[in-house]
Amino acid sequence: MNLPHMADLVCAMIDDALKAYRTEDIVLIEGMSRRDDVVDDLRYAIFRESVTYMMEDPKNITRCMDYVMVARYLERCGDYACDIAEQVCYMVTGERVEVK
């Protein structure tokens, strides 16, 4: 499944948003919306794959639901990184920008 890849993407998004805040360099967050779309797609792919495993064998339900929830939490962390990016853009440029 794609959970480790998703975690790497989200951690990079958070790192870039925080570095942009520290340095006031908005170039770091220019691709944030595109990366958030990738994270969203991974979440839905993990959900679909998990449902398949749960249908194949009910013994997988608990493990797969945990996996789905972790994917959901990571996706939410990516949303928070976008929120930080929006605030950094406003702080640096004075313009409101939607990063989602």
N, C-alpha and C positions, 0 to 999 in steps of 0.2 A: 504494500500500500504506500501511499504518498505522504504519510505523516512526517517523516524526517525531513523530506524536501520542503514541505509546507512550513515546518518549524524554522528551517534555515532562512527561508524567504521572509518570514515574519520578524525574526531576530534582526535581519539586515535592515528591514524597514524601520524598526524601532531605533536601531543604532544610527541610521542616517537621519531620522527625525531629531534625535537628541543631539547629534553632532551639528546639524543645521541650526539648532537652537543655540548651542554654545558658540558657534563661529559666525552665525548670522549669514550663512552661505546657502541661499535657496536653490542653488544648482543641485545640491544633494537630494532634494525632494521633488525634482521635476518629473520623474517617472513614477511617482508614488501611486497615482491613480491606476496606472497600467499594472503595477505589481499587485495592487489590491484586487484587481479583477482576476489575476492569476490565482491568488489565494482563495478567492471566492469559488472559482472553478474547481480548485483542488478539494475544497470542502464538499461541494456537491458530488464530485467523483468518489470521494471517500464514503459519503453517505450511500450512494448507489451500490458501490462495491460491498459495503457492509450489509446492506439489505439482502443482497444476493447470497452472501455467506450465511446469514440468519435463516433464509428460506431453505437452504440446502441442509442445514443441521441446526435444530433448535438449541443444541448445546453451545452454540456460538453466540447466542443472543447477548448474554451479559458482557462478554469480551468485546463484541462488536459495538454495543451501545457505549461502552467506555471509550472506545476508539472514536466513535462519532462525536461524543461530547468533547473530547480533547481537540478534535478538529474544529468544533464550534468555538471553543475557547480561544484557539489560535487565530481563527478568523476574526474574532472580536478584538483580539490584541492588534491585529492588522488595521482594524477600523480605528482603534485608538491612535495608532501611529499616524494615520491620515488626519485625525483630528489635531494632533500635535503639529503636523505639517501645515495645516490651515492656519493655526495660530502663529506659527513662525513666519509664514508669508505675510500675515497681517502686521506682525511686529516689525518686519523688515521693510515692507513696501507701503503699508498703510491701506492696502487694498484687500477686500474680502475675496477669497478664492475658495471654490469647492474642490476638494481633492478626491472625492469619491466618485 
